[in-house]
Amino acid sequence: MVEEPPVDAEFLLLIADVSGYTRFMLANRTARVHAHGIMSDLLSAVIGEVRLPLEVNKLEGDAIFMIGARQADGWEAIGVDIGRRLTGFVAAFDRKLTELASSTICDCVACQQMVTLRLKVIAHYGTATRSRVSGFDELSGVDVIVLHRLLKNEVAGSEYILLTEPAFRFLAPPGDYVPHCEHYDDVGDVPLRLRRLEAAVPASAPRTFSWRDVIRKLGYDIRYLRARTRHPT
C-alpha cells in the first residue's frame, strides 16, 4: 500500500558493503551468535559516521544503503564535504575490526576469521523515485539498479572506493582515483573511478584476555536469547 505519492528527485546513492561476508557467515554456522554480533558491531561503527544530509535508507544484510537528497542551498559544497569523508566509513570499520580482533578470548571460527572482513564503498549520483510503502521508505529507478549492480564487479581486492563518473564529479574526493569500467548486459558500460585502500588491521585474532571482550560476548549471547524469545522458530 503506497502511503505517499512518489516523488522524483536527484540523490547521492551510496552503499557500504562488507567484503567476505557470505564466506564468513557460511563458514561459521556453529559460531553464528558471535558472527552476527561481530557484524552488528562493525556495521554500527560505519553507521556512526553517517552525517546529514546523508541518511541510512536501509540495511541490506551485509550492506548499508545510504542516500542524500539534493538540497536547495549549498548542494555542491555539501558534495565536496561528503567526498572528503568517504574514507571515514572505511577507517571506522577498520578501527572497530582492530578493536575486536586485538583482544579476544574466543577461539571459535568466527572470532578467529573476522580479520578477513573488509569494507568497500560504492556510490552513484542520479535520479530516483522516493515513496512510502507500508511504512517503509522506498527508492526505485534505473540509477538505484545501477548502484546495486556495481556490488558485483571485476575489481581485484576487497577494500576500495568505487564511484560512477556522476558521483565522482559531485563528490570531487581527494586521493588517487584511477579510471575503471564495468559492463552489465542490462545497463551496458558503466565508467567509474576507483581508489584502492589497504586495511591496517591485525593479521590474526590473538587469544588475549580482556574484560571488555567478555562483556561483549555476553552481550552477543543476551541479544541472541532475546531474539530467540521473540522469534522461537
Backbone hydrogen bonds in HBPLUS format (Angstrom, degrees):
<---DONOR---> <-ACCEPTOR-->    atom                        ^
c    i                          cat <-CA-CA->   ^        H-A-AA   ^      H-
h    n   atom  resd res      DA  || num        DHA   H-A  angle D-A-AA Bond
n    s   type  num  typ     dist DA aas  dist angle  dist       angle   num
A0134-SER N   A0001-MET O   2.98 MM 133  5.48 145.9  2.10 171.0 162.3     1
A0003-GLU N   A0132-ARG O   2.79 MM 129  5.37 156.1  1.84 144.9 152.6     2
A0007-VAL N   A0130-ARG O   2.85 MM 123  5.19 153.1  1.92 141.8 150.6     3
A0130-ARG N   A0007-VAL O   2.76 MM 123  5.19 169.3  1.77 148.6 148.4     4
A0009-ALA N   A0128-ALA O   3.06 MM 119  5.82 155.7  2.12 158.0 164.8     5
A0128-ALA N   A0009-ALA O   3.00 MM 119  5.82 160.1  2.04 164.8 169.5     6
A0070-ARG N   A0010-GLU O   3.02 MM  60  5.54 161.6  2.05 154.1 150.5     7
A0011-PHE N   A0126-GLY O   2.77 MM 115  5.65 163.3  1.80 168.8 173.9     8
A0126-GLY N   A0011-PHE O   3.07 MM 115  5.65 162.7  2.10 160.4 164.7     9
A0012-LEU N   A0068-GLY O   2.87 MM  56  4.95 158.4  1.92 139.8 146.7    10
A0068-GLY N   A0012-LEU O   2.90 MM  56  4.95 138.8  2.08 142.5 149.0    11
A0013-LEU N   A0124-HIS O   2.78 MM 111  5.19 173.3  1.78 174.5 172.2    12
A0124-HIS N   A0013-LEU O   2.82 MM 111  5.19 155.7  1.88 152.7 159.7    13
A0014-LEU N   A0066-MET O   2.90 MM  52  5.04 165.9  1.92 156.5 153.3    14
A0066-MET N   A0014-LEU O   2.69 MM  52  5.04 173.1  1.70 166.0 166.3    15
A0015-ILE N   A0122-ILE O   2.81 MM 107  5.27 163.4  1.83 159.0 164.7    16
A0122-ILE N   A0015-ILE O   2.89 MM 107  5.27 164.6  1.92 154.3 159.4    17
A0016-ALA N   A0064-ILE O   3.03 MM  48  5.19 157.5  2.08 142.6 148.4    18
A0064-ILE N   A0016-ALA O   2.88 MM  48  5.19 152.3  1.95 140.1 149.2    19
A0017-ASP N   A0120-LYS O   2.83 MM 103  5.35 163.8  1.85 164.5 166.4    20
A0120-LYS N   A0017-ASP O   2.89 MM 103  5.35 162.0  1.92 153.6 159.7    21
A0018-VAL N   A0062-ASP O   3.06 MM  44  5.55 159.7  2.10 146.0 152.4    22
A0019-SER N   A0118-ARG O   2.72 MM  99  5.03 147.5  1.82 132.6 141.9    23
A0118-ARG N   A0019-SER O   3.28 MM  99  5.03 157.5  2.33 136.5 139.8    24
A0024-PHE N   A0020-GLY O   2.94 MM   4  5.96 156.7  2.00 147.5 155.1    25
A0025-MET N   A0021-TYR O   2.86 MM   4  6.08 165.1  1.88 162.0 164.2    26
A0026-LEU N   A0022-THR O   2.94 MM   4  6.03 169.4  1.95 155.7 159.1    27
A0027-ALA N   A0023-ARG O   2.99 MM   4  5.91 146.4  2.11 141.8 150.2    28
A0028-ASN N   A0025-MET O   3.20 MM   3  5.27 154.5  2.26 101.7 109.4    29
A0031-ALA N   A0028-ASN O   2.99 MM   3  5.06 142.0  2.14 101.2 112.9    30
A0035-ALA N   A0031-ALA O   2.98 MM   4  6.18 160.2  2.02 154.3 160.7    31
A0036-HIS N   A0032-ARG O   2.91 MM   4  5.95 166.8  1.93 147.8 150.4    32
A0037-GLY N   A0033-VAL O   3.03 MM   4  6.18 154.0  2.10 141.6 149.6    33
A0038-ILE N   A0034-HIS O   2.83 MM   4  5.99 161.1  1.87 152.0 156.3    34
A0039-MET N   A0035-ALA O   3.07 MM   4  6.28 165.6  2.09 148.8 152.6    35
A0040-SER N   A0036-HIS O   2.94 MM   4  6.10 155.6  2.00 145.4 152.4    36
A0041-ASP N   A0037-GLY O   3.00 MM   4  6.26 158.6  2.04 149.8 154.9    37
A0042-LEU N   A0038-ILE O   2.98 MM   4  6.24 159.9  2.03 153.5 159.0    38
A0043-LEU N   A0039-MET O   2.93 MM   4  6.07 170.2  1.94 155.4 158.0    39
A0044-SER N   A0040-SER O   2.99 MM   4  6.02 155.4  2.05 144.5 151.7    40
A0045-ALA N   A0041-ASP O   3.09 MM   4  6.29 146.0  2.21 140.2 148.5    41
A0046-VAL N   A0042-LEU O   3.22 MM   4  6.59 151.4  2.31 145.7 152.6    42
A0047-ILE N   A0043-LEU O   2.93 MM   4  6.20 164.2  1.96 154.2 158.6    43
A0048-GLY N   A0044-SER O   2.99 MM   4  6.14 142.2  2.13 140.6 150.1    44
A0049-GLU N   A0046-VAL O   2.95 MM   3  5.50 161.0  1.99 115.2 121.5    45
A0050-VAL N   A0047-ILE O   3.03 MM   3  5.40 167.2  2.05 116.3 120.5    46
A0054-LEU N   A0051-ARG O   2.94 MM   3  5.58 132.4  2.17 137.0 131.9    47
A0055-GLU N   A0067-ILE O   2.88 MM  12  5.56 142.9  2.02 148.8 160.6    48
A0067-ILE N   A0055-GLU O   2.93 MM  12  5.56 157.6  1.98 156.1 162.2    49
A0057-ASN N   A0065-PHE O   2.77 MM   8  5.63 153.0  1.84 151.7 161.0    50
A0058-LYS N   A0065-PHE O   3.39 MM   7  5.44 157.3  2.44 139.5 143.8    51
A0065-PHE N   A0058-LYS O   2.97 MM   7  5.44 167.4  1.98 175.2 177.1    52
A0060-GLU N   A0063-ALA O   2.77 MM   3  4.94 170.5  1.78 145.5 148.6    53
A0063-ALA N   A0060-GLU O   3.29 MM   3  4.94 147.9  2.40  97.0 106.1    54
A0078-ILE N   A0074-GLY O   2.98 MM   4  6.20 153.1  2.06 151.2 159.7    55
A0079-GLY N   A0075-TRP O   2.96 MM   4  6.23 152.4  2.03 147.9 154.9    56
A0080-VAL N   A0076-GLU O   3.15 MM   4  6.53 155.5  2.22 147.2 152.6    57
A0081-ASP N   A0077-ALA O   3.02 MM   4  6.29 155.8  2.08 147.0 153.7    58
A0082-ILE N   A0078-ILE O   2.95 MM   4  6.26 159.2  2.00 153.6 158.6    59
A0083-GLY N   A0079-GLY O   2.88 MM   4  6.10 155.1  1.94 146.9 154.7    60
A0084-ARG N   A0080-VAL O   3.01 MM   4  6.32 145.6  2.13 145.3 153.2    61
A0085-ARG N   A0082-ILE O   2.94 MM   3  5.08 132.8  2.17  99.5 113.3    62
A0086-LEU N   A0083-GLY O   3.48 MM   3  5.43 169.6  2.49 102.1 104.8    63
A0088-GLY N   A0085-ARG O   2.95 MM   3  5.13 140.5  2.11 102.5 114.8    64
A0089-PHE N   A0086-LEU O   3.26 MM   3  5.97 149.4  2.36 116.4 121.6    65
A0091-ALA N   A0087-THR O   2.87 MM   4  6.12 161.6  1.91 153.6 159.6    66
A0092-ALA N   A0088-GLY O   2.93 MM   4  5.99 156.5  1.99 142.5 148.0    67
A0093-PHE N   A0089-PHE O   3.13 MM   4  6.35 156.7  2.18 142.7 149.0    68
A0094-ASP N   A0090-VAL O   2.89 MM   4  6.16 163.9  1.92 154.3 158.5    69
A0095-ARG N   A0091-ALA O   2.87 MM   4  6.06 154.9  1.93 148.0 154.9    70
A0096-LYS N   A0092-ALA O   3.07 MM   4  6.24 166.5  2.09 148.6 151.8    71
A0097-LEU N   A0093-PHE O   2.92 MM   4  6.11 160.9  1.95 151.4 157.4    72
A0098-THR N   A0094-ASP O   2.87 MM   4  5.99 156.6  1.93 145.1 151.5    73
A0099-GLU N   A0095-ARG O   2.93 MM   4  6.18 157.4  1.98 147.6 153.9    74
A0100-LEU N   A0096-LYS O   2.90 MM   4  6.16 162.0  1.93 153.3 157.5    75
A0101-ALA N   A0097-LEU O   2.87 MM   4  5.96 159.1  1.91 149.6 155.7    76
A0102-SER N   A0098-THR O   2.88 MM   4  5.72 137.1  2.06 144.9 153.7    77
A0208-THR N   A0104-THR O   3.02 MM 104  5.50 122.1  2.37 122.7 130.3    78
A0112-GLN N   A0108-CYS O   3.08 MM   4  6.31 151.7  2.16 153.0 161.6    79
A0113-GLN N   A0109-VAL O   2.85 MM   4  5.85 141.5  2.00 147.4 156.7    80
A0116-THR N   A0113-GLN O   3.02 MM   3  5.80 169.9  2.03 124.9 128.1    81
A0117-LEU N   A0114-MET O   3.05 MM   3  5.66 167.4  2.07 120.6 124.6    82
A0121-VAL N   A0160-TYR O   2.93 MM  39  6.40 158.6  1.97 155.7 162.5    83
A0162-LEU N   A0121-VAL O   2.79 MM  41  6.24 160.7  1.83 161.2 167.9    84
A0123-ALA N   A0162-LEU O   2.98 MM  39  6.53 153.1  2.06 155.3 162.5    85
A0164-THR N   A0123-ALA O   3.10 MM  41  6.50 159.2  2.14 157.2 163.3    86
A0129-THR N   A0140-SER O   2.82 MM  11  5.21 170.3  1.83 154.7 158.2    87
A0140-SER N   A0129-THR O   2.97 MM  11  5.21 145.0  2.09 136.4 147.5    88
A0131-SER N   A0138-GLU O   2.96 MM   7  5.35 154.4  2.03 150.6 157.9    89
A0138-GLU N   A0131-SER O   2.82 MM   7  5.35 174.4  1.82 172.8 172.0    90
A0133-VAL N   A0136-PHE O   2.85 MM   3  5.16 159.7  1.89 149.6 153.3    91
A0136-PHE N   A0133-VAL O   2.89 MM   3  5.16 166.0  1.91 116.6 120.6    92
A0144-VAL N   A0141-GLY O   3.19 MM   3  5.41 127.4  2.48 101.7 114.6    93
A0145-ILE N   A0141-GLY O   3.16 MM   4  6.52 152.0  2.24 147.5 155.7    94
A0145-ILE N   A0142-VAL O   3.05 MM   3  5.01 115.1  2.49  93.8 109.7    95
A0146-VAL N   A0142-VAL O   2.86 MM   4  6.21 156.7  1.91 153.9 160.5    96
A0147-LEU N   A0143-ASP O   3.14 MM   4  6.31 164.1  2.16 142.4 145.6    97
A0148-HIS N   A0144-VAL O   3.22 MM   4  6.49 163.5  2.25 146.6 150.2    98
A0149-ARG N   A0145-ILE O   2.86 MM   4  6.11 148.0  1.97 152.3 162.2    99
A0150-LEU N   A0146-VAL O   3.18 MM   4  6.44 146.4  2.30 149.2 157.0   100
A0150-LEU N   A0147-LEU O   3.17 MM   3  5.36 127.2  2.46  98.2 111.0   101
A0151-LEU N   A0148-HIS O   3.21 MM   3  5.50 160.8  2.25 106.3 112.1   102
A0152-LYS N   A0149-ARG O   3.07 MM   3  5.94 157.6  2.12 123.7 128.3   103
A0197-LEU N   A0159-GLU O   3.00 MM  38  5.52 162.2  2.04 147.7 142.9   104
A0161-ILE N   A0195-ARG O   2.85 MM  34  5.18 159.7  1.89 151.0 157.9   105
A0195-ARG N   A0161-ILE O   2.90 MM  34  5.18 159.3  1.94 155.6 160.2   106
A0163-LEU N   A0193-ARG O   2.85 MM  30  5.14 171.4  1.86 157.7 160.4   107
A0193-ARG N   A0163-LEU O   2.69 MM  30  5.14 148.6  1.78 152.2 162.4   108
A0168-PHE N   A0164-THR O   2.82 MM   4  6.08 157.0  1.87 157.4 165.1   109
A0169-ARG N   A0165-GLU O   2.95 MM   4  6.15 161.0  1.98 155.5 159.3   110
A0170-PHE N   A0166-PRO O   3.10 MM   4  6.26 154.8  2.17 141.5 148.4   111
A0171-LEU N   A0167-ALA O   2.85 MM   4  5.94 165.3  1.87 154.4 158.3   112
A0172-ALA N   A0168-PHE O   2.85 MM   4  5.54 153.3  1.92 142.4 149.5   113
A0178-VAL N   A0194-LEU O   2.82 MM  16  5.19 159.1  1.87 144.2 143.9   114
A0194-LEU N   A0178-VAL O   2.83 MM  16  5.19 159.1  1.87 145.6 152.4   115
A0180-HIS N   A0192-LEU O   2.92 MM  12  4.85 148.9  2.02 133.5 130.1   116
A0192-LEU N   A0180-HIS O   2.70 MM  12  4.85 155.7  1.76 157.6 149.3   117
A0182-GLU N   A0190-VAL O   3.21 MM   8  5.25 160.4  2.25 133.4 137.8   118
A0190-VAL N   A0182-GLU O   2.69 MM   8  5.25 152.3  1.76 163.2 170.3   119
A0184-TYR N   A0188-GLY O   2.97 MM   4  4.97 158.5  2.01 123.6 129.9   120
A0188-GLY N   A0184-TYR O   2.63 MM   4  4.97 142.2  1.76 152.3 154.1   121
A0213-ASP N   A0210-SER O   3.09 MM   3  5.16 119.1  2.48  94.8 109.0   122
A0214-VAL N   A0210-SER O   3.05 MM   4  6.43 154.7  2.11 147.5 154.6   123
A0215-ILE N   A0211-TRP O   2.90 MM   4  6.15 166.4  1.92 155.4 158.0   124
A0216-ARG N   A0212-ARG O   2.90 MM   4  6.08 155.4  1.96 144.1 151.7   125
A0217-LYS N   A0213-ASP O   2.92 MM   4  6.12 165.3  1.94 153.5 156.4   126
A0218-LEU N   A0214-VAL O   3.00 MM   4  6.23 154.6  2.07 147.6 155.0   127
A0219-GLY N   A0215-ILE O   2.91 MM   4  6.18 148.0  2.02 143.4 152.6   128
A0219-GLY N   A0216-ARG O   3.04 MM   3  4.96 114.9  2.48  91.4 107.5   129
A0220-TYR N   A0216-ARG O   2.95 MM   4  6.38 146.4  2.07 146.4 155.8   130
A0221-ASP N   A0217-LYS O   3.05 MM   4  6.38 160.3  2.09 148.7 152.8   131
A0222-ILE N   A0218-LEU O   2.89 MM   4  6.17 157.0  1.94 150.8 157.2   132
A0223-ARG N   A0219-GLY O   2.96 MM   4  6.12 165.2  1.98 151.4 155.0   133
A0224-TYR N   A0220-TYR O   2.97 MM   4  6.18 154.6  2.03 147.4 154.9   134
A0225-LEU N   A0221-ASP O   2.90 MM   4  6.15 160.0  1.94 150.0 155.1   135
A0226-ARG N   A0222-ILE O   2.94 MM   4  6.16 156.9  1.99 150.4 156.7   136
A0227-ALA N   A0223-ARG O   2.95 MM   4  6.14 155.2  2.01 144.1 151.1   137
A0228-ARG N   A0224-TYR O   2.89 MM   4  6.16 153.7  1.96 148.6 156.1   138
A0229-THR N   A0225-LEU O   2.96 MM   4  6.17 146.2  2.08 140.6 149.7   139
A0230-ARG N   A0226-ARG O   3.00 MM   4  6.32 154.0  2.07 148.4 154.6   140
A0231-HIS N   A0227-ALA O   2.80 MM   4  5.91 152.8  1.87 147.7 156.1   141
